[in-house]
Amino acid sequence: MSTRVASDDAGREPKGRWLRALRDNWPLAVCRLLEGREPAVVRVLIAQVRGSAPREPGACMLVSHRGVDGTIGGGNLEWQAMRTAQSLLVAGTAPSVSLRRLVLGRELGQCCGGVVQLWMERFTPADLPRLRRVVRAGCDRTSAALVTELSAQGVVRRLLEHGSDEWRSVHLQLRGPTLQALEPGVQPRLQFSASSEENAILLEPLASDAAALWLYGAGHVGQALIRILAELPFEVTWIDPRAELLPEPLPDNVHPLCSQAPTNTVHLAPAGARFLVMTHDHALDYALCRRILGRSDFAWLGLIGSKSKGARFRSRLARDGAAAEAIARLVCPIGVGGVASKWPASIAVGVAAQLLQGLEASVDVRPLNLASSSATVACAGGCPSPDCAGCSSPLP
């Protein structure tokens, strides 16, 4: 039984709502809001960061009359952005795209010490046809990008194919001709440039950069893990022969696959996929591990079980002719250390943390330098943060 804490506002029952992370496919989220009869939705995007900030470029939130989806880091930055976005919800009161530059330390009293450039963009039902095309381009996993240009004449949005002449032109415009172009097949990151509040250009890749995870098993731990992964940057293919254990509805990033022969699905996973094996059958676990280890292009393989289970599997794999270097890639037990509880949700938390550690280790976190090499100015507020790049320095 649940209870509510009494409040001074005794005449009104408060109605809260869960705050949800906003995944890569923000156009789909905007479409759903507009199709649900929202008259307007404002997307607040972190377009550029100097120094330390609560979130990275590309983080965004959606503000509508029903509330907020996603986050740009919380605190006063998010509060001020949300207030501005709410004022933009009324169509016709302002341009559909506006920029706002915020100095976190001096203007907002936040100790991060950086400068954040916000891109605020209003969408209405009239934008639905274009947004649906953007959604399709993203779902096709093509190397398409959305380019939005703001000028005194208005806002122009274009879908560009990666590598096309138009894309090269925009790419050079944003990066500068002296900087090395991206290698073929490499997805562009979000890129932004502004010469004034009325002249700016934003390039956003549409293909998701979420890591592919193939999860075998829909038991208690598998289900607990799915609930956590719904909020994390993974695209999950969830395989189990028992259809009744694959619930509906599932999060957008979880794709069920009911197969009576799960081992026959291993070859369907993309190169670089991560695998988790936690089925109801040890024999099936072994067959899956052997099939996965037969691939040379997977990123990680985890098997649920004890140290003794891991030892038995490795011994049997060696007898069956698996290469020593392949056997060494089998991770069992799984999960981070220091969590002794065997509650399914506790195990799932440890495994999710381990997956995130692997994800962080595989990402090149070096920032994309779109700025000039001008010297930064010391933080006007005396911020002690070692990450401060000069919160009073201008953005280009």
C-alpha positions as CSV (number, residue, x, y, z in Angstrom):
1,M,0.0,0.0,0.0
2,S,1.3,3.4,-0.9
3,T,0.7,6.7,1.0
4,R,1.2,10.3,0.2
5,V,2.9,12.8,2.6
6,A,0.4,15.4,3.7
7,S,1.2,18.9,2.4
8,D,0.0,22.5,3.1
9,D,-1.9,22.4,-0.1
10,A,-4.5,20.1,1.4
11,G,-7.2,21.0,-1.2
12,R,-5.2,19.7,-4.2
13,E,-3.9,16.2,-4.8
14,P,-0.4,16.6,-6.4
15,K,0.1,14.7,-9.6
16,G,3.7,14.0,-10.4
17,R,5.3,12.3,-13.4
18,W,8.4,10.4,-14.0
19,L,11.3,12.2,-15.6
20,R,12.6,10.1,-18.5
21,A,15.8,10.2,-20.4
22,L,15.5,11.3,-24.0
23,R,17.1,8.8,-26.4
24,D,18.9,9.6,-29.6
25,N,15.7,9.6,-31.7
26,W,14.4,12.9,-30.6
27,P,12.4,13.4,-33.8
28,L,10.3,10.4,-33.0
29,A,9.6,11.8,-29.5
30,V,8.6,15.1,-31.0
31,C,6.3,13.4,-33.5
32,R,4.6,11.4,-30.7
33,L,3.9,14.6,-28.8
34,L,2.5,16.5,-31.8
35,E,0.4,13.5,-32.8
36,G,-0.9,13.4,-29.3
37,R,-2.5,16.9,-29.9
38,E,0.3,19.0,-28.4
39,P,0.0,22.4,-30.2
40,A,3.8,22.9,-30.0
41,V,7.0,21.4,-28.7
42,V,10.2,23.2,-28.0
43,R,13.5,21.3,-28.2
44,V,16.3,22.6,-26.0
45,L,19.7,21.4,-27.3
46,I,23.1,21.9,-25.9
47,A,24.8,23.0,-29.1
48,Q,28.2,23.9,-27.8
49,V,30.2,23.8,-24.5
50,R,33.3,25.6,-23.3
51,G,34.8,24.4,-20.0
52,S,32.9,22.3,-17.6
53,A,29.1,21.9,-18.0
54,P,26.4,19.5,-16.6
55,R,25.9,17.8,-20.0
56,E,27.7,17.4,-23.3
57,P,26.8,18.8,-26.8
58,G,23.9,16.9,-28.2
59,A,22.0,16.5,-24.9
60,C,18.5,17.8,-25.3
61,M,15.1,18.0,-23.7
62,L,11.6,18.6,-25.0
63,V,9.3,21.1,-23.4
64,S,5.6,21.0,-24.1
65,H,2.4,21.8,-22.3
66,R,2.3,18.3,-20.8
67,G,5.8,18.7,-19.2
68,V,9.4,18.0,-19.9
69,D,11.1,15.0,-21.5
70,G,14.8,14.5,-21.3
71,T,17.4,16.6,-19.5
72,I,20.2,19.0,-20.2
73,G,21.8,18.4,-16.8
74,G,19.4,19.8,-14.2
75,G,20.1,22.7,-11.8
76,N,19.6,26.4,-12.7
77,L,20.7,25.9,-16.3
78,E,17.8,23.5,-17.0
79,W,15.4,25.7,-15.0
80,Q,16.2,28.8,-16.9
81,A,16.2,26.9,-20.2
82,M,12.8,25.4,-19.4
83,R,11.3,28.9,-18.5
84,T,12.5,30.3,-21.8
85,A,11.2,27.3,-23.8
86,Q,7.8,27.6,-22.2
87,S,7.6,31.2,-23.5
88,L,8.4,29.9,-27.0
89,L,5.5,27.4,-27.0
90,V,3.1,30.0,-28.4
91,A,3.6,29.9,-32.2
92,G,4.2,33.2,-33.8
93,T,5.6,34.9,-30.7
94,A,9.2,34.4,-31.7
95,P,11.3,32.8,-34.5
96,S,11.1,29.0,-34.5
97,V,14.8,28.8,-33.7
98,S,16.6,31.0,-31.1
99,L,20.0,30.9,-29.4
100,R,20.9,31.6,-25.8
101,R,24.4,31.7,-24.4
102,L,24.7,31.2,-20.7
103,V,27.8,31.6,-18.5
104,L,27.2,29.1,-15.8
105,G,29.3,30.6,-13.0
106,R,28.6,34.3,-13.5
107,E,25.0,34.3,-14.6
108,L,23.6,31.1,-13.0
109,G,25.7,30.7,-9.9
110,Q,26.7,27.1,-10.9
111,C,30.2,26.0,-10.0
112,C,30.8,24.1,-13.3
113,G,32.5,27.2,-14.6
114,G,31.8,26.8,-18.3
115,V,29.8,28.4,-21.0
116,V,26.8,26.7,-22.7
117,Q,25.3,27.7,-26.0
118,L,21.6,26.6,-26.2
119,W,19.7,26.0,-29.4
120,M,16.0,26.3,-28.9
121,E,13.7,25.1,-31.7
122,R,9.9,25.1,-31.8
123,F,7.9,22.5,-33.7
124,T,4.2,22.5,-34.5
125,P,1.9,20.0,-36.3
126,A,2.8,21.7,-39.6
127,D,6.3,20.2,-39.1
128,L,5.1,16.6,-38.9
129,P,5.7,15.6,-42.5
130,R,9.3,16.8,-42.4
131,L,9.8,15.2,-39.0
132,R,8.5,11.9,-40.2
133,R,11.0,11.9,-43.0
134,V,13.8,12.6,-40.5
135,V,12.5,9.7,-38.4
136,R,12.6,7.3,-41.4
137,A,16.2,8.4,-42.2
138,G,17.3,7.7,-38.7
139,C,15.6,4.3,-38.6
140,D,17.2,3.3,-41.8
141,R,20.6,3.6,-40.0
142,T,21.9,5.5,-43.0
143,S,24.7,8.1,-42.7
144,A,22.2,10.9,-43.1
145,A,22.5,14.2,-41.2
146,L,20.0,16.9,-40.5
147,V,21.2,20.4,-41.2
148,T,19.4,23.4,-39.8
149,E,20.4,26.9,-40.9
150,L,19.2,30.1,-39.1
151,S,19.5,33.4,-40.9
152,A,17.7,36.7,-41.1
153,Q,15.5,35.2,-43.8
154,G,14.3,32.4,-41.5
155,V,15.0,28.7,-40.8
156,V,15.9,26.2,-43.4
157,R,16.2,22.4,-42.7
158,R,17.8,19.9,-45.0
159,L,18.4,16.2,-45.0
160,L,21.9,15.4,-46.3
161,E,23.5,12.1,-47.2
162,H,26.9,11.6,-45.6
163,G,29.6,12.0,-48.3
164,S,27.4,14.0,-50.7
165,D,28.6,17.2,-52.2
166,E,26.1,19.2,-50.1
167,W,27.4,17.4,-47.0
168,R,31.0,18.2,-47.8
169,S,30.1,21.8,-48.3
170,V,28.4,22.1,-44.9
171,H,31.1,20.0,-43.3
172,L,33.9,22.4,-44.5
173,Q,31.8,25.4,-43.6
174,L,31.6,24.1,-40.0
175,R,35.1,22.6,-39.6
176,G,37.2,24.9,-41.7
177,P,39.2,23.9,-44.8
178,T,42.4,23.3,-42.9
179,L,41.0,20.6,-40.6
180,Q,41.1,17.0,-41.7
181,A,37.9,15.6,-43.0
182,L,36.2,12.6,-41.4
183,E,37.3,9.2,-42.7
184,P,34.9,7.3,-45.0
185,G,32.2,5.5,-43.0
186,V,32.8,7.5,-39.8
187,Q,29.7,9.1,-38.4
188,P,29.9,12.9,-38.0
189,R,29.4,14.3,-34.5
190,L,27.1,17.2,-33.8
191,Q,28.6,20.4,-35.2
192,F,27.6,23.9,-34.6
193,S,28.7,27.4,-35.6
194,A,27.2,30.8,-35.0
195,S,28.4,34.3,-36.1
196,S,25.5,36.0,-34.3
197,E,22.2,35.3,-32.7
198,E,20.5,35.4,-36.1
199,N,23.1,33.5,-38.1
200,A,23.9,29.9,-37.1
201,I,24.2,26.4,-38.6
202,L,23.7,23.1,-36.9
203,L,24.6,19.6,-38.3
204,E,23.2,16.6,-36.5
205,P,23.9,12.9,-37.4
206,L,20.7,10.9,-37.4
207,A,22.0,7.3,-37.0
208,S,22.0,6.2,-33.4
209,D,25.4,5.7,-31.8
210,A,23.9,3.4,-29.2
211,A,25.9,0.2,-28.7
212,A,24.4,-3.1,-30.0
213,L,23.6,-5.6,-27.2
214,W,22.3,-9.1,-27.8
215,L,20.7,-10.4,-24.6
216,Y,19.8,-14.1,-24.5
217,G,17.4,-15.0,-21.7
218,A,14.1,-13.4,-20.4
219,G,14.2,-14.7,-16.8
220,H,14.1,-12.6,-13.7
221,V,17.6,-11.1,-14.2
222,G,17.0,-10.6,-17.9
223,Q,13.8,-8.7,-17.2
224,A,15.3,-6.6,-14.4
225,L,18.2,-5.7,-16.7
226,I,15.9,-4.7,-19.6
227,R,14.2,-2.2,-17.2
228,I,17.6,-0.6,-16.5
229,L,18.8,-0.7,-20.1
230,A,15.7,1.3,-21.2
231,E,17.4,4.3,-19.8
232,L,20.9,3.6,-21.1
233,P,22.6,4.1,-24.5
234,F,22.1,0.5,-25.8
235,E,20.1,-1.0,-28.7
236,V,19.0,-4.3,-27.3
237,T,18.0,-7.4,-29.2
238,W,16.3,-9.6,-26.6
239,I,16.1,-13.3,-27.5
240,D,14.2,-16.1,-25.8
241,P,12.2,-19.1,-27.1
242,R,9.4,-18.4,-24.5
243,A,7.2,-15.8,-26.0
244,E,5.2,-15.4,-22.8
245,L,8.4,-14.0,-21.1
246,L,8.8,-11.2,-23.6
247,P,6.4,-8.6,-22.3
248,E,4.7,-5.8,-24.1
249,P,5.0,-2.9,-24.5
250,L,8.8,-2.7,-24.5
251,P,11.1,0.4,-24.5
252,D,11.9,1.8,-27.9
253,N,15.5,0.6,-27.7
254,V,14.5,-3.1,-27.0
255,H,13.7,-5.4,-29.9
256,P,12.3,-8.8,-29.0
257,L,13.2,-11.9,-31.0
258,C,11.3,-15.1,-30.1
259,S,13.4,-17.9,-31.6
260,Q,13.1,-21.6,-30.9
261,A,16.7,-22.0,-32.0
262,P,18.5,-19.1,-30.3
263,T,22.0,-20.3,-31.5
264,N,20.8,-19.7,-35.1
265,T,20.4,-16.0,-34.4
266,V,24.1,-15.3,-33.3
267,H,25.2,-14.6,-36.9
268,L,22.5,-11.9,-37.2
269,A,24.2,-9.6,-34.7
270,P,26.2,-6.8,-36.2
271,A,30.0,-6.6,-36.0
272,G,31.0,-5.0,-32.7
273,A,28.0,-6.2,-30.8
274,R,28.1,-7.1,-27.1
275,F,26.5,-10.4,-26.0
276,L,25.0,-11.4,-22.7
277,V,24.1,-15.1,-22.1
278,M,21.7,-15.8,-19.3
279,T,19.2,-18.4,-20.4
280,H,17.3,-21.0,-18.4
281,D,19.4,-23.9,-19.8
282,H,23.1,-24.5,-19.1
283,A,23.4,-26.5,-22.3
284,L,21.9,-23.7,-24.3
285,D,24.3,-21.2,-22.5
286,Y,27.2,-23.3,-23.6
287,A,26.1,-23.7,-27.2
288,L,25.5,-19.9,-27.4
289,C,29.0,-19.1,-25.9
290,R,30.7,-21.5,-28.3
291,R,28.9,-20.0,-31.3
292,I,29.6,-16.4,-30.2
293,L,33.3,-17.2,-29.6
294,G,33.5,-18.5,-33.1
295,R,33.0,-15.0,-34.3
296,S,36.0,-12.7,-34.3
297,D,34.2,-9.4,-34.5
298,F,32.2,-9.2,-31.3
299,A,33.1,-6.6,-28.6
300,W,32.3,-8.5,-25.4
301,L,30.7,-11.7,-24.2
302,G,29.3,-12.1,-20.7
303,L,27.9,-15.3,-19.2
304,I,25.8,-15.4,-16.0
305,G,26.9,-17.8,-13.4
306,S,29.5,-18.6,-10.7
307,K,33.3,-18.9,-10.9
308,S,32.9,-22.7,-11.1
309,K,30.5,-22.4,-14.0
310,G,33.0,-20.2,-15.8
311,A,35.8,-22.7,-15.1
312,R,33.7,-25.6,-16.4
313,F,32.8,-23.8,-19.5
314,R,36.3,-22.7,-20.3
315,S,37.6,-26.3,-19.7
316,R,35.0,-27.7,-22.0
317,L,35.6,-25.1,-24.7
318,A,39.3,-26.0,-24.7
319,R,38.4,-29.7,-25.1
320,D,36.1,-28.8,-28.0
321,G,38.9,-27.1,-29.8
322,A,38.3,-23.4,-29.1
323,A,41.3,-21.2,-29.3
324,A,42.9,-20.0,-26.1
325,E,42.6,-16.4,-27.0
326,A,38.9,-16.8,-27.8
327,I,38.3,-18.6,-24.5
328,A,40.0,-15.7,-22.6
329,R,37.3,-13.4,-23.9
330,L,34.5,-15.1,-22.0
331,V,33.6,-13.1,-18.9
332,C,32.1,-15.2,-16.1
333,P,31.0,-14.3,-13.5
334,I,29.6,-11.0,-14.7
335,G,28.9,-7.7,-12.9
336,V,31.0,-5.2,-11.0
337,G,32.7,-6.2,-7.7
338,G,31.3,-5.3,-4.3
339,V,27.7,-6.3,-4.9
340,A,27.0,-9.5,-3.0
341,S,23.2,-9.5,-3.2
342,K,21.6,-12.1,-5.4
343,W,18.4,-10.2,-5.9
344,P,17.7,-10.1,-9.7
345,A,17.6,-6.3,-9.7
346,S,21.0,-6.2,-7.7
347,I,22.6,-8.5,-10.3
348,A,21.1,-6.4,-13.1
349,V,22.6,-3.2,-11.6
350,G,26.1,-4.8,-11.4
351,V,25.9,-6.0,-15.0
352,A,24.6,-2.7,-16.3
353,A,27.5,-0.9,-14.5
354,Q,29.9,-3.4,-16.1
355,L,28.4,-2.7,-19.6
356,L,28.8,1.0,-19.0
357,Q,32.4,0.7,-18.0
358,G,33.1,-1.2,-21.2
359,L,31.2,1.4,-23.2
360,E,33.2,4.3,-21.7
361,A,36.5,2.5,-22.3
362,S,35.7,2.1,-26.0
363,V,34.7,5.7,-26.7
364,D,37.1,8.3,-27.9
365,V,36.2,11.2,-25.6
366,R,38.5,13.8,-27.2
367,P,36.4,16.9,-27.9
368,L,35.9,18.0,-31.5
369,N,37.7,21.3,-31.8
370,L,35.6,23.7,-33.8
371,A,36.9,26.8,-32.1
372,S,39.7,29.2,-32.9
373,S,42.9,28.9,-30.9
374,S,42.4,32.2,-29.1
375,A,43.4,32.3,-25.5
376,T,40.7,31.9,-22.9
377,V,39.8,34.4,-20.2
378,A,40.0,33.6,-16.5
379,C,36.6,32.8,-14.9
380,A,35.1,36.1,-13.7
381,G,33.5,34.4,-10.7
382,G,36.8,32.9,-9.5
383,C,35.6,29.4,-10.1
384,P,38.0,26.8,-8.6
385,S,37.1,24.1,-11.2
386,P,40.3,22.8,-13.0
387,D,38.0,22.2,-16.0
388,C,37.1,25.8,-16.4
389,A,38.1,27.1,-19.8
390,G,37.2,30.6,-19.0
391,C,33.5,31.0,-18.5
392,S,33.7,34.6,-19.7
393,S,35.3,33.7,-23.1
394,P,33.0,34.2,-26.1
395,L,31.7,31.4,-28.2
396,P,32.3,31.7,-32.0
